[in-house]
Amino acid sequence: MAKNKVSMTPAMRLLLKEKVEFEDFTYAYEDKGGTAVSSRELGVDEHYIIKTLVMEDEHKKPLIVLMHGDRQVSTKKLARLIGVKSISPCSPETANKHTGYLVGGTSPFATRRAMPVYMEQTIAELSRIYINGGKRGYVVSLDPREVMRILKPTLVQVGI
């Protein structure tokens, strides 16, 4: 298990409760720096840094998309796949309300509101990923099979 370098987050609590083996890392957070900053600060290829994106359909129903840091989400393709008219990113305020986390520190684990999770299929093929641990400047590294076990995401191919 990882040593606790930051105050306990709901995501960390869930990972510990589920007995997930993970390493945690802190870095100097830069506003709007995204995965490029965490990649640079951790010395990890941005493809292994996984973004947690909070989006919503045309009815304002929220969902989470997990995507490689060096790729974008085709919202049109995702909307077609899940049978809705449109998908768009939530405003930061709405994302914060749904997840309980501040944008830039959003973890897919232990969100305030249960939401469907969609994960880019190729993430599951990696041996290790780096994903936000529930605080800006805080990342956990784990086996993507643990993400599959805990979140039970729907695998999709919507990266561009």
Secondary structure as UniProt FT lines:
FT   HELIX           10..17
FT   TURN            18..19
FT   STRAND          23..26
FT   TURN            31..32
FT   HELIX           34..42
FT   HELIX           46..48
FT   STRAND          49..57
FT   TURN            58..59
FT   STRAND          62..68
FT   TURN            69..70
FT   HELIX           75..82
FT   STRAND          87..89
FT   HELIX           92..99
FT   TURN            103..104
FT   STRAND          117..120
FT   HELIX           121..125
FT   STRAND          129..135
FT   TURN            136..137
FT   STRAND          138..142
FT   HELIX           144..151
FT   STRAND          154..156
//
